[in-house]
Every structure is written in C-alpha cells, then in structure tokens.
Amino acid sequence: MAMILYDCAVAPNPRRARMFIAEKGLDIQKIEVDIIGGENLKDAFLSINPRGLLPVLELDDGTRFDEVMAICKYLEEVYPETPLLGKTPLERATVECLQRKMEFDGMIAVSEAFRNNKKNENFTYRSLPGNDAVGAIEGLVDRGQNTLNNFYAWLERYLTENTFVAGDSFTMADITAFCAVDFAKWAEREIPEGNARSLEWYNTVSMRDSAKA
C-alpha cells in the first residue's frame, strides 16, 4: 500500500509519527514541509491540510489523517506486528491513558512555553499551531513551565513503577514522552538531575533506532 507522510524534520509531532513508523519497520515516502519558514501556512500545503498542521498521512486513495494518534492507530490496525498501542483491552486502555498524559503535560506544555515566548521571533504571531495571526500570550509561558514540572514528576513516578512508561514494553506512551523531553529543550528544560529512573529510561530509548528517525 503506497502512502505519503507530510513531515517536518524539526517538529516534535511529526517525529512521533516517524518513530512509530520506524518501530514498525515501515518504508513510507516522506515529503518535507518547512514549518519554521511558514510553508505549512501557504496555499500549496493548505490544499492538502486546510488546518496547516503536520504530520499528515496520505493513503493511495487520497484519504488523509492529520492527527498523530489517528495515524498511529491506522498503522497499528494495518500492521499489527510489533504492537505499540497494547495487545489486550487492558494494555490498550493503559497505553491510551498514559500517552495522553505525556501529550498533555509534556507536548502541549512545551508548545505553550515555547510558542508564547517573545524571544522566539518566528512564532511571535503564531502562538497557535497552524495559525499565522494569533499573538503570543506571555502568561502561557509560566503555565507551560509549571505544567512541565508536573510532567517530569509524573514521568519519574511511572518509570519507578515500570520499565517503560506504560509497563514492561516500549509503546506509544514512551514515544510521546521521549519526544516531549527533547521538545522541552526548546523551552530550556531538561530532565531534573534527581530523576534517576527518567534519565536511565531516556538513555535507553535514545539508543533505539527509531530515536534517530
């Protein structure tokens, strides 16, 4: 089945999709879209995704998905080997629950802290993804940073209880958490030095081939 992933090498959400695809061992054509330069907000890309968001997975019949988890759930159904969303109803619910927490407390928090920081000139009037007309809101920087405190605290707790975020197997919850940790560097945040399990987990995941995707 021929598919295309509209991608951006530097953006965290496309990276989540790339890591998932790499873990599955899939070879999917990728087309690079320059978010920093605003290519995603120009007519050529808006004709593909009117929301201006990445990633987008395009199927050979023209169907498109522009949400990371929709992309991953579709690929998991079509290519079930090396399951990354859980094998049983209990595992699937656990992965979904923790993946969402890593996304909300990690990915979204960094987005708030980074996009609303007026030092980041390319995003001064792009504080919302896929929008070129919403100015930065300074208070959201503090909210994002405070939410990141929760993210790191809960990540350490989950990893104290389990080998990986959602249990003993590497899953989408780890992909989202890992991408959030790297994305947080854009907001000048690192895993706290005292979070020993998180640091060990991060080093382990960094050695996976998919981390280089």
N, C-alpha and C positions, 0 to 999 in steps of 0.2 A: 504494500500500500504506500503510495507516494504521499509525502507530507512536507510542509514547509513550516519552519519556525521563524517568525519575525522576531529578531533578537536584538539585544544591545549588550555588548561585552562588559561594560562598566556598571550596568544597573543590577540591583540585587534581585528583583523579581524574575527577570529573565534567567538569572543564574540559578535560581531554584529549579526552574524548568529544565535547564541544561544538566544540572546534577541528577535530576530524576531520570532524564533520558540516558545519561551516561551509565547510571546504575543498572538500567535495563539493558544496556549494551546495544542500543538502537542507533542507527545511522540515519539521521533526519537532516535534510537540507536546511541551512540557516541563511537568512538574509539579514544583514546588519542594518540597524536604524539608529541614527545618531541623536540620542535624547539630549545630550548636553548642548548640541547645536540647534535643537528645536526641530529636527527633521520629522519627529513624530507628530508635530502640530501643523505640518504643511499638507496641502491638498492631496499629494500623491499617497501619503500614508493614511490620511483621514478617509480616503476612499476604501481602504482596507479595514480600518477600525475607526469609526467616527468619534470614539471616545479618546483617541490619541494615546492609548495605553499599550504597554508591552509587558509580557510577550503575547504573541498571537500564534496559535497553531491553526494552519490551514490544511484541510483534507483535500484529497484529489477531486471530490465532488463540489468543492468551493465552500463547504461548511467551515466556519471559523469559530474558535473559542479564544476569548481574551482574558480569562481568569486562570491563574496558576493552578488552583486546585481542580478546576474543570478539566484543564489539560491533563493533569496527572491522573485524575480518576478515569478519564477516557483511555489513556495509555495503559493503565493498570488492568482495565477490563479487556482490552485487545491483546495485551502482552502480560499475562498474569504471572509468568515466571519471575523469580526474584521479587516476591511481593514486598511493596514498600508502604502499603496502607493497611496492613494487618491481614491475617489469614482466617480468623474466626470473627463472629459478630462482636465478641468482647474486645478482641485486639483492634478491630476496625474502629470501634467507638473510642477506645483509648487513644489511638493514633490521631483520630479526628479531633478529640478534645485537646490534647497537648499540642498538636500542630497549630491549632487556632490560638492557643495561649502564647506560643512562641511568636506567632504572627502579630497578634495584637499588642503584647507587651514589648516585643522586640522590634519587628519590622516597622510597624506603624509609629512606634515611639521615636525611632531614629528618623523616620521621614519627617515627623513634626519638628524635631530638634534641628535637623539639617536644613530643610526647605525654608524654615521661618527665620533662620539666622541671616541677618542682613549682610554679613560678611560674604555670603555665597552669592555673588553678583549675578550669576547665570540664572538664579532662581528667585530673584527679588520680587518678580511679579508672576511667579509660577509656584506659589506655595501649595497648590493642589496639583497632584499628578494629572497630566492630560489637559491642563488649563493654562492659558497664557495671559490671564487678566486678573488674577487674584493675588493681591499683595501680601507680603509677609505679615504675620501677626506675632509680635515679639513674645507675648506671654506663652505661646505654644512651645517656645524653646524650653522654658523651665518645665512645662508639663511633660514634654517628651523626655527630658533628662530625668525627672522624677520617676516616670514610668519605667525607664531603663534600670533604675535602682531595683524596682520590683522584678524586672526580667532577670537580672543577674542573681538575685536572691532565690527566686523560684527555680532557675536553671540548676543552681548548685543543689537545691533540695532534691529535685527529680533525679539528678545524677548520683546523689548519695544513696538513693533507694534502688537505682537500676544502673546497668552498664551503659545503656543508651537512654535517651530522653523518655521514651515510651515503653521501655522494657529491656529485654536482653538482645533484641535485634535492632539493627540500623533501619530507620524508617524515615518517612517524610517529616516527622517531627524533628529529627536530627538535621535534615537538610535545611529546614526553615530556621532552626536555632543557629546553625553554623553560619548561614548567610546573614542572619541578623547580627551576629557577633562581628563579622567582617564589615558589614554596613555601618556598624556603630563607630568604627574608626573614623568615618566621615564626620561624626559628631564628637570626635576626640574622646571616645570612651573605649576602654579595654576591659577584659575580664579582670575583676579585682584580684590582687595578688594572693589574698587569703582563700580564694575559691579553688582549692586544690583539685577537687573532682572535675570541675568545669575545665580547668587548664589541661588536665590529663585527657579528658574527652576531646577537647579542641585539637590537641596534638594528634590524637588517634585519627580523628576524622580528616585532618589535614593531609594525612598520608594516603587516603583513599584516592584512586584515580579520578573519581568524579569531582573531587575538590579542585582539580585543575581545569575542569570543563568551563 
